[in-house]
């Protein structure tokens, strides 16, 4: 397992974030104190449609939750992952199968196999960086 942060340059990040409309949040919890919940709430306020992916949830932040990425009935642009590092390769495979454009492993989440799967499947892979903080930084606060 790697602990190497992987992040495209700011121009590429701005481009992919501007093109994205729908973000599947894998591991999204309905508990307000969880990082996944705070990030998803921020993404909604920032204008993105979020799709919760968590088999233990029915609805989160007013959106229906799905058991897996492959159950989501629409195409997602970004797959934002809040799962432990060893659990990310299957998520990467599902992201490729679902036709996502970006696999985003949140801060503290690193997995070289997930990275390889995503990149070989044509996805842009971001690893070990918080999506919420990245958007805030690029928007200037």
Secondary structure by P-SEA (a helix, b strand, c coil): cccbbbbccaaaaaaaaaaccbbbbcccccccccaaaaaaaaaaaabbbbbbbcccccccccbbbbccccccccccccccccccccccaaaaaaaaaacccbbbbccccccaaaaaaaaaacccccccccaaaaaaaaacc
